[in-house]
Amino acid sequence: MTTRRFIILGCGSSGGVPRLADMPGGNWGDCDPAEPRNRRTRCSILIEQEGADGGLTRVLIDASPDMREQLLRHGIGTLDAVVFTHSHADHCHGLDDLRIIVFNSPGRLPVWAEPATQAALMERFGYAFVQPQGSSYPPILDMNTIDGDITVTGAGGAITLSPFEVEHGAMMALGFRVGDVAYLPDVADMNAACWDKVQGLDTWILDALRRKPHPTHLHLERTLEWLARAAPRRGVITNMHTDMDYRTLLAELPEGIDVAYDGMTLTFDVPKAG
């Protein structure tokens, strides 16, 4: 039997929880610092598929500034691909730390992004894709364009990600459906075609930045409306700010909706093709 794991490496908003502040331990806001699941690094998720023979295929969605610590925590030293949702710093500024992943691998690491994100990554991290003139450091990443489904192959078998484009304030971002699981960490609105993508889900991991409305993200009330509309078996809220205390949320959320935490792992059996 092939098993697929979705490991939530980070579920915090752009500043993480706690946020930097002139106070010991930082600013926890309404989050109880004694609850370890309130300590949130920036958003990222690892899809790890294990074949019947123990072989692994790993796809990382987003390389947050906390990526190194996230991967160390889970004992991850190799990847088969990295896929980006968009170019905001909290989702891609860990990219340089992919160097060590490549050192552990036989060749360059495939990276997938849509054109606007590609342009931003090339502007900020061009040396990782093309060797600068006079540099002795070879490029480590291969850029690939997202223009439809992505299939990543590895020792654990193939993983197919189906992208859908959503509004994230003034820019667009991507969500991904993988089997019966959807991951959408940054969204303010989406069109009818996207709603078609999230029908018949088992699990939807969805943006819920804070309690008050926000111009570029869903807030809790709207997230719950979206989950009720799509009706997955299970909802998991992510990308949470300092007003989103873990235990308080658990006590008030409807049945079937969970609160993400760093390290939360969702495991599924993958049926054989055909």
Phi and psi in degrees as a GROMACS rama.xvg file:
@    title "Ramachandran Plot"
@    xaxis  label "Phi"
@    yaxis  label "Psi"
@TYPE xy
-89.1136  135.41  THR-2
-117.773  138.121  THR-3
-120.404  127.468  ARG-4
-114.518  135.972  ARG-5
-109.299  108.111  PHE-6
-103.064  113.205  ILE-7
-77.9364  100.111  ILE-8
-71.3245  -36.7401  LEU-9
-150.667  145.337  GLY-10
-137.508  20.4126  CYS-11
-95.4681  162.223  GLY-12
-71.095  -176.634  SER-13
-61.3115  -26.2386  SER-14
-97.3097  -0.915475  GLY-15
70.5681  174.894  GLY-16
-132.759  121.688  VAL-17
-75.9823  164.136  PRO-18
-90.6666  151.751  ARG-19
-59.4595  138.053  LEU-20
-163.398  160.439  ALA-21
-80.7703  64.5471  ASP-22
-158.801  148.943  MET-23
-58.1606  128.469  PRO-24
82.9381  -5.9629  GLY-25
85.2795  -178.159  GLY-26
-97.822  112.701  ASN-27
-91.6424  -8.43355  TRP-28
59.417  -127.997  GLY-29
-87.1339  -0.153961  ASP-30
-83.7586  132.608  CYS-31
-73.5725  116.283  ASP-32
-67.6077  -16.2306  PRO-33
-78.4555  -12.3418  ALA-34
-94.1914  108.156  GLU-35
-60.3681  -24.174  PRO-36
-76.6524  -3.40996  ARG-37
-84.9598  -13.2124  ASN-38
-81.3393  109.488  ARG-39
-121.431  124.918  ARG-40
-89.4281  175.041  THR-41
-70.4358  154.613  ARG-42
-63.3006  131.582  CYS-43
-168.165  154.267  SER-44
-141.025  142.152  ILE-45
-110.76  128.471  LEU-46
-101.829  117.466  ILE-47
-122.057  119.268  GLU-48
-112.297  127.833  GLN-49
-113.045  121.504  GLU-50
-77.3458  172.599  GLY-51
-60.9705  -26.6594  ALA-52
-90.9002  5.11106  ASP-53
90.6593  -4.97439  GLY-54
-66.0023  149.709  GLY-55
-121.314  140.669  LEU-56
-119.957  130.579  THR-57
-128.149  128.288  ARG-58
-123.649  124.918  VAL-59
-99.2471  127.332  LEU-60
-100.579  110.473  ILE-61
76.7375  143.17  ASP-62
-116.818  87.5011  ALA-63
-72.0448  165.628  SER-64
-60.8817  -17.0653  PRO-65
-97.0565  9.70851  ASP-66
-56.9239  -43.6102  MET-67
-57.2955  -50.4239  ARG-68
-65.8273  -36.4471  GLU-69
-61.9111  -46.4769  GLN-70
-70.8075  -37.724  LEU-71
-59.3837  -41.925  LEU-72
-60.0859  -31.5822  ARG-73
-104.825  7.44362  HIS-74
65.1586  37.9226  GLY-75
-102.858  120.391  ILE-76
-124.509  -3.39235  GLY-77
-137.108  150.325  THR-78
-138.606  157.261  LEU-79
-101.052  -20.7376  ASP-80
-170.152  156.813  ALA-81
-123.283  134.013  VAL-82
-123.279  132.76  VAL-83
-106.471  138.774  PHE-84
-80.5162  -38.4601  THR-85
-172.73  -177.176  HIS-86
-102.478  9.96042  SER-87
-62.9617  146.648  HIS-88
-57.0451  -37.2795  ALA-89
-69.992  -6.55034  ASP-90
-111.788  -9.98978  HIS-91
-140.366  -3.94636  CYS-92
-83.1888  11.4681  HIS-93
-94.7653  6.3339  GLY-94
-55.6054  -38.3012  LEU-95
-60.7298  -30.1716  ASP-96
-71.7033  -5.68386  ASP-97
-68.4448  -12.8229  LEU-98
-53.2081  -45.0468  ARG-99
-70.315  -34.249  ILE-100
-57.897  -42.5306  ILE-101
-69.6284  -36.4737  VAL-102
-60.0419  -29.616  PHE-103
-85.6211  1.91642  ASN-104
-122.964  164.064  SER-105
-78.0816  -12.8395  PRO-106
-161.987  -170.497  GLY-107
-62.2379  153.216  ARG-108
-93.9625  127.236  LEU-109
-69.426  133.501  PRO-110
-120.959  136.928  VAL-111
-120.179  133.32  TRP-112
-158.013  156.957  ALA-113
-81.4458  165.852  GLU-114
-56.0241  -42.0795  PRO-115
-64.4136  -39.549  ALA-116
-69.1931  -38.5551  THR-117
-56.243  -46.5582  GLN-118
-61.1643  -41.8077  ALA-119
-66.2866  -41.7134  ALA-120
-65.4844  -39.5206  LEU-121
-65.9538  -36.9157  MET-122
-66.5397  -40.472  GLU-123
-88.9298  -34.7215  ARG-124
-130.984  35.1996  PHE-125
-55.7359  -33.639  GLY-126
-61.5809  -22.6424  TYR-127
-77.8663  -17.0915  ALA-128
-109.107  -33.261  PHE-129
-134.173  127.703  VAL-130
-66.4538  121.348  GLN-131
-65.4475  148.938  PRO-132
-59.1838  130.177  GLN-133
85.6151  -5.71195  GLY-134
-86.877  144.041  SER-135
-94.0039  -0.158131  SER-136
-93.8636  121.784  TYR-137
-74.8779  157.467  PRO-138
-66.7169  153.318  PRO-139
-117.096  -15.8985  ILE-140
-122.941  146.733  LEU-141
-109.864  122.806  ASP-142
-85.572  132.799  MET-143
-128.621  144.57  ASN-144
-93.8074  130.487  THR-145
-82.3123  114.215  ILE-146
-138.323  22.866  ASP-147
163.689  -163.323  GLY-148
-59.5703  146.823  ASP-149
-113.607  128.979  ILE-150
-117.447  121.579  THR-151
-108.547  126.947  VAL-152
-105.763  151.995  THR-153
-168.853  -173.067  GLY-154
-65.6168  -19.7243  ALA-155
-94.8881  7.33056  GLY-156
99.6907  -179.273  GLY-157
-86.3077  142.37  ALA-158
-120.601  124.949  ILE-159
-109.416  127.625  THR-160
-111.038  128.246  LEU-161
-106.678  111.294  SER-162
-83.0807  153.498  PRO-163
-143.431  138.582  PHE-164
-95.0036  130.86  GLU-165
-127.849  165.791  VAL-166
-85.271  132.605  GLU-167
-132.465  71.2772  HIS-168
70.4798  -130.346  GLY-169
-78.9064  -6.8152  ALA-170
-119.899  171.333  MET-171
-104.21  151.517  MET-172
-136.962  168.555  ALA-173
-112.21  143.562  LEU-174
-109.782  167.051  GLY-175
-136.982  138.652  PHE-176
-108.264  130.266  ARG-177
-127.468  105.441  VAL-178
62.549  -123.927  GLY-179
-103.867  22.5095  ASP-180
-119.998  134.619  VAL-181
-119.14  143.892  ALA-182
-126.442  119.685  TYR-183
-143.202  87.7766  LEU-184
-84.568  -20.9572  PRO-185
-135.612  110.472  ASP-186
-159.565  142.992  VAL-187
-113.293  -31.5343  ALA-188
-161.96  161.573  ASP-189
-153.117  157.411  MET-190
-91.1697  -179.107  ASN-191
-62.541  -36.6045  ALA-192
-62.1934  -36.7333  ALA-193
-68.1858  -38.99  CYS-194
-60.8895  -33.7774  TRP-195
-61.9786  -33.4845  ASP-196
-68.3042  -23.3419  LYS-197
-108.509  21.7368  VAL-198
-86.6901  145.597  GLN-199
70.5709  26.9165  GLY-200
-79.2319  148.444  LEU-201
-81.1141  -46.5417  ASP-202
-139.226  134.928  THR-203
-123.513  116.616  TRP-204
-95.2216  114.411  ILE-205
-135.161  142.05  LEU-206
-50.4149  132.216  ASP-207
-151.952  74.9586  ALA-208
-58.2973  -50.9849  LEU-209
-158.548  -175.58  ARG-210
-82.7638  -36.6767  ARG-211
-85.403  151.519  LYS-212
-56.4701  150.949  PRO-213
-138.724  143.606  HIS-214
-70.8151  -21.1706  PRO-215
-120.648  -0.38639  THR-216
-135.964  159.953  HIS-217
-70.992  145.355  LEU-218
-105.674  169.547  HIS-219
-54.5033  -47.6218  LEU-220
-59.0598  -42.7354  GLU-221
-71.9499  -36.1344  ARG-222
-57.8656  -44.43  THR-223
-64.4961  -35.8779  LEU-224
-63.6656  -43.1722  GLU-225
-63.8233  -42.71  TRP-226
-65.5118  -37.9631  LEU-227
-64.8296  -37.8573  ALA-228
-68.8604  -45.2469  ARG-229
-77.1163  -28.581  ALA-230
56.1348  50.0048  ALA-231
-68.0712  162.372  PRO-232
-60.9568  -35.4358  ARG-233
-141.363  136.684  ARG-234
-112.21  145.989  GLY-235
-133.22  122.594  VAL-236
-92.4914  142.092  ILE-237
-140.341  -179.041  THR-238
58.8227  55.7267  ASN-239
-102.284  141.088  MET-240
-88.137  -176.012  HIS-241
-75.6917  -5.93967  THR-242
-91.1394  4.24565  ASP-243
-110.095  78.9896  MET-244
-70.7003  134.591  ASP-245
-58.5438  -54.8636  TYR-246
-70.4404  -35.1372  ARG-247
-61.554  -44.2422  THR-248
-63.1774  -45.162  LEU-249
-56.2276  -37.9544  LEU-250
-71.8581  -23.1614  ALA-251
-109.345  -15.0118  GLU-252
-75.115  148.969  LEU-253
-63.6392  159.749  PRO-254
-59.089  137.812  GLU-255
92.5317  0.0318176  GLY-256
-120.329  124.504  ILE-257
-112.563  163.776  ASP-258
-103.907  124.386  VAL-259
-66.4765  157.127  ALA-260
-148.049  155.875  TYR-261
-60.6389  124.324  ASP-262
97.4188  -8.4465  GLY-263
-57.1546  131.925  MET-264
-125.159  126.932  THR-265
-109.765  125.428  LEU-266
-118.916  135.831  THR-267
-137.225  145.736  PHE-268
-81.3389  139.305  ASP-269
-104.904  117.413  VAL-270
-66.802  152.202  PRO-271
-66.7663  141.464  LYS-272
-62.6657  138.605  ALA-273
